Amino acid sequence: MTETTQTQTMPPRGGGRPSSSPEFRVAMDAWRRLRQDLIDDAFAYRPMPPMKMDGPFTSSLSGRLRDYVAWTPHAAVVMAGLLSAAIAASATDGDGIAAMIAAAFALLPVLLTMVRPVAAFWASMIATPLTSVFSDMWDDWPWTAGSFAAHLVVMTVVALRSRPRIAAWMWGLTAVYGMFMESTIGGGHYASNTGPLLVISAMSLLAVSALTIRRTAQREVTAQQTVTEHERSRRTLLEERTTIARELHDVVAHHMSVVAIQAEAAPYRVENPPPELEQAFATIRENAVAALTELRRVLGVVRAEDYEAPDAPQPTLADLDGLLANVREAGLTVDKAVTGAVRELPQGVELSAYRIVQEALSNTLRHAPGASARVEIGYVLGGLGLRVVNGPSPEVTLVKSTHGTGHGLTGMRERVTMLNGEMTTGETEDGGYEVTVFLPVAGASEADA
């Protein structure tokens, strides 16, 4: 017997304590969650917000009616509270004061759900035995008719305004409370209605929790779509800038190559040049070659894996007729009009102008099939004006226009912004679309225009 006693008092192996058992940890974790959900912030002020008016029916409302409909959830809670109060008053023994007190015990917890939802649940639990004092329907225990209705409404509203876990806690506490009341002070009553309350509330809370989970999932999907759209726009912008950088590499490399060649040939054009002049031209050439090397290195960074260097020089406005011919072969009727004195512009401006016209015509082919287009080029004082306009598509009933939803406008805006220009886009009065651009040219004189 001595050995048995020593064995029973011997501590667990490893010096552990019974409190570290898995069951104890589960119980403590459950208690921590219960305290977090229903105790710590039980009296937190959380007013019920107006209903969002973004539904298929509510979004069509306007004016004062829209303002009234936004408060529909509050009106529904008030109506449910008044119904519970009426049920509680009808279950009393006929005394007017008793009926008013029972009605207040049923109404106040329901109204409290609109400002302090968790506190409303505890208020409903406290009001349940108090309501039974004024009730003459002792066949219903521990939930009188008024408490039954009020508590069901309270749990439903709180579940709508909280996470599904809180709905589970409320249902479990209601079950424990009902069984405790039945086993302790319910022996003299004829029937228990905790079971019906638990069944009805379980169905209500399950439906509400499913709705809450679906609503939460929709919000998360919407937020994720917003983030995805933002990232897509940002990636599109970076891709367009990379494309522009690759194209401008050829333009800048050409000018740097010219500088290097002229710097190398310049000393031979002067008879007996001084050593200082030869050294200056040699320095210019070295800097130009170094700049070319750095340009090639930068191009290697921004070049895509499937990028192939173009065989021909970057296009300019002189190549616009060839572009228009290709577009006409694709089925687009396009005219060109040139105003002002045609002059040679900086190569970067010429390239950007060509790409803008190219993208605008490509958008016309994609989004306005069968429409005609017109390209207007104006050599004006201080820069270059472009206007590409297309008429309405005869196939508008078959093909929905998506102007402004693609990546073309992003690329055009990047090119215009790079040159400190201006760009406007929009629909025309006849249902077409136009792109208007002005590209400033530094050093353009009035004579040139």
N, C-alpha and C positions, 0 to 999 in steps of 0.2 A: 504493500500500500504506500510505503514511503517513496518507492521508485516512481509509482504512478503519480503521486502528488508532485514530485519534482519535475516529471515530464510535462505535466499540465501547466506548470508555472514557468517552464523554460521559454525564453523569448524566441521568436522566429529566427531561422538561420540567416546569417549575414547581418544580424543586428538591426534588421528592419522593424518597423512598427506596424501594427494592424491598420493604422490610418493610411498607409501607403498602398493598400490593396487596390486592385482595379475597380472593385465595386465602390470603394470609398471615393476614388477619383471621379468615377462617373456621377456619383451622387453630388459631390462638390461642384462639378462642372454644371450639372443641372440646376443646382441652387444658385450658382453664379449667373447663369442665363436668366433664371426666373427673377432674380433680384434686379438684373439689368433691364429686363423688359417691363416688369410690373411694379417695382418698388422704388428704385432709385429716382426715376423721373416720373413718378406717379402723378404729380401735380404740375407737370410741364404745361405751359400755355401753348396750345397748338390750335389756333382758330381754323375752322373749316373754310377753305378758300372757295370762291365762286366757281361755278362749273365752267370748264373751258368751252369756248364757242367755236370749235374747229371741226365739228362733226358735219356730216352731209346735210343734215336738216338745220342745225343751229347756225351754221355759217351763212345761211341765206337770210337770216333774220337781221333786222337793222332797227335803229332808233330805240325808243323806250321799251319796246317789246323785247329787244335783245337784252337790255339791262335787267328786266324782270326775269326772263328765262334763266339767266345766269345764277339766280338764287333758288332755283328749283330744288337742289339737294337740301337746303336749309328748310324750305317749306315742307319737304317730305318728312324730315326728322320731327318737325313741330307737329305735323299731323299724326305721326306714329305715337308721339308722346301724349297728345290729347286723347287718342284712342285708348292707350294704356290707362290713362287717368280715368276715362269713362268706365272702363272695365273694372278698375279698382273701386270706384265709387259705387257701382252697381252691386258689388259683392259685400258691402257693409250691411249692418243690421238696420239701416234706415235712418240713423241719426245724422243730421246735416253736418255737424262738426266732424264726426268720425268719417263721413264720406269725403269731406274736403281734405282731411289729414291723409287718408289713404290715397286719394287722388294725387296729392302733392308728393307723397313718397314714390309714386309710380312715374310722375311727370318729370321731377327734377333730375333724376339720373339720365333720362333720355335727352333732356335739353343740355345737360353737362357734356354730352359727347361732342357737341359742336365747338367746345373751347378746350376742354381737358379730358380727352377720351379715356385714358387709363384710369384717371380718378373717377370717371363715371362708372366704370366696372366695379370698383370697390364700393362706391356709393350705392349701387344697385344691390350688392351683396349685403350691405349693412341695412338697407331699407327693407329687405325681404322679411326678416322676423318682425320688424316694427309694423309692417303692413298687415301681417297676420293677426296682430292684436285687435285691429278694428274690423276684421272680416268675420262674417257669420258662416262662411263656407268652410267648415273645419274638415270636410271630407278631402280637401286638397291640401296636402302637406308635403314638404315645407313651403311650396310655392302656391300662394293664393292666385286667383285669376289675374289680378292686377300685377302682382310680382312676376308671374309667369310671362305675361305679355311684355312687361317693361324690360325684364332681364333678357329676353330673346331679342328685343329691338336693340338694346345696349350692346350685346355681344356682336350682333350683325354690323352695326354702325362702326364700332371700334375695329372690327376685323377689316372693314372696308378702308379704314384710315391707317392701318398698321400693317406690319409684316405678317405672313402666315403663321410664324412661330408664336406670335402673341395670341392668335386665335386658338392654337392648340393649348396654350397655357390657360386661357380662360375656360375652355371646355373642361380641362382636367380639374381645375380648381372648383368649377361648378359641380362636377361629379363628386369630388371629395366633400364639399360643403353639404350637398344633398344627403349623402350617405351618413355624414356625421349627425346632421339634424334628425334624420330618421332613427338612428340607433340610440341617440341620447334622450331627446325630449319628444320624440314622435310616437312613443308607444301608445298613447291614449287616443290616437287619431285612427280613422278608419282606412284611409287609402293614401298611398304615396304617389306623387306625380313627378318624381325626379327622373324616372325612366323615360316618360314621354317628352319631358323637356330636353333630355340629353339626345334623344333620337331626332327631334325636330331641329334642335340647335346644331347637331352634327351635319344634317343635310344643308342647313343654311350656311354654316361656316365653311363647309366644303365648296359650295358654289361660290361664295364670296372669295375664298382663298384662290380658287382657280381663276376667277376674274382678276384678282390682284396680281397673281403670277403672270398672267397674260399681259396685263397692263404694264407691269415692270419690264417684261421681255420686250414689249413694243418700244418702250422708252430707251432701253439699252440698244436695240437695233437702230432706232432713229439716231441716237448719239453716235453709234459706230458708223452709220452711213454718213453722218456729217463729218466725222473725222476722216473717213475714207475719201469723201469728196474733196475735202481740204487738201489731203495728201496728193490726190490725183491732180488737182489744179496746180499744186506746188511742183509736182513732178513734170507736168506738162510745161510749166514755165521754165524749169531748168532745161528740159529737152530743147525747147525753142531757143533758149540762150546759147546752148551748146551748138546747135545748128548754125546760128548766126556767127558764133566765134569761129567755127570751122570754115565758113564761107569767107569771112573777112580775113582769115589767115592768108589766103591767096592774094588779096588786095594789098595787105600790108607787106607781105613778103616781096611782091613785085616792086613796090616803091623802095624798100630797103635794098633790094638787088640793084636797082638803078643807082641808088646813092653809092653803093660800094663800087660799082663799075666806073662811075664818073669820078669818084675820088681817086681811083687807081690810075685813070687816064689823064686827069687834070695836069699833073706835073709835066707830062710830055707835050702839052700844048703851049707851054711857056718856055721861051729860050732862056737857058741858064737860070733856072729857078733857085731862089735862095734855100739853104738847108732848112730854115724854119718853115717855109711853105711846104716843102716835101714832107717834113715831119707831121705837119698839120693834116695834110691829105692822107698820110698813112694812118694817123690816129682815127680819122673819120672812117676810113675803110675798115679798120679793125673793129670799131664800134658797130658798124653796120653788119659785119659778118657775125659778131657776137650776138647782136639782136636777132639775126636770122636763126642762129642756133637755138636761142631761147624760144623763139616762135615755134620752131619744129618740136621742141620739148613740150611746150604747152599744148600744141596740137595733138601730140601723142597721149596727153592726159585726157583731153576732152573727146578724143575719137572713140566712137563706139566700136564694139568688136567686129561688127559686120560692115564697118565703114570702108569705102574704097575711095581713094583720092580721084577727083575728076580728071579726065584726060584733057578737057578743053578749059580755057580760061573762064572765070566767073562771068555770067551774062551781064549785059548793060541794056540801056534803053534802045541801043542800035539793034539789038536782037529781038525787039518786041514784035516785029512783023512775023518772024518765024514762030513765035509763041502763038500769035493770033491765028496763023495758018493751021497749026496743030489743033487749036481749040475748034476751029471751023470744021476740021475733019472729024472731030468727035461729035458734031451735030449742033454746035452752038452758033447762032448767028450773032456776030459781034462786029461792031464798027469802031473806028479809031478817029479821033479828032485831036489835032495838035495846034495850039495857039502860042503866040509869042515867037521870039527869035530862038531857034534851036541852037544850043551851044553845048559844049562838053562840060559836064559836071564832075565833081570828085567821084572817084570810082566807087567809094562806099555808098554814096547817094544813088548812083546809077544802079548798083546791085540791089539796094533796098527797094527802090522804086520798081524794078523789074519783079522782084519777089512778091511785092504787095499786089501788083496787077495779076501775077500768076495765081496767087492764092484766092484773090477775089473772083477770078473767072472759074477756078476750081470749085469754089463754093456755089457758084451759079449752076455749074453742071450737076453738082450733087443734090442741091436743095431746090432748084427751080428748073427741072428738066423741061426742055421745049421752049424756054423763054429766050428772048433776045437780050443782048448786052451792048453796052457802049463804054468805050474807054476814052477818057478825055485827059490830055496832058497839057498843062499850061506852064510855059517858061515865063515866070513873072519876076518882078523886081524882088530880089532877096531870097529867091528859092525856086522850088518846083511844086506845082500843084497837080494832084491826081484826083480823078473821080471815076469810079467804076460803078455803073448802075445797070441793073437788069429789071426787066418788066415782070409782070406776074406770070406764074407758070400755068399753062393751059391744063396741066395734069394735077392741079391743086386738089382736086377731089380724090385723087388716088395716092398722091405722095404728100405727106404732111411736111410743111417747111420747118426746118430746125435751125434757122439763122441764129447765130450767136451761141450755139451749144457745142460747137466743135473746137478744135485747137487752132484753126486758121486765124481767127481774130486775135488770139493770144500772141501768135507769132508776128502778126502785123503791128500790133500795139508795141511789142518789144522793139521792133525795128524803128518805129516812129519815135519812141521814147529815147532810144539810143542816139538819134540824130537831133533831139530836142525839138521835134516837130509836133504837129497837132493832127488828131484823127477823130472823125465823127462817123457813126454808123447809125442806120435806122431804116425803117420802112418808108417807102414813097407813097404818095397819095393814091396811085393806081394799084397798090398791093405789091409792088416790087421791093427792091432793096438796093441801097447805095452805100458806098464806102468813099469818104472824102478825106484826103490827106494833104497836108502841106509840110514839105521838108525844107527847112531853111538851109541856105548855102552861104557860108561865110565868104566874104570877098566879092559877092556878086554885085556888079555895078549896074547903074541905070542904062548904060549903053548896051550892055549885054542883053538886058531884058527887051 
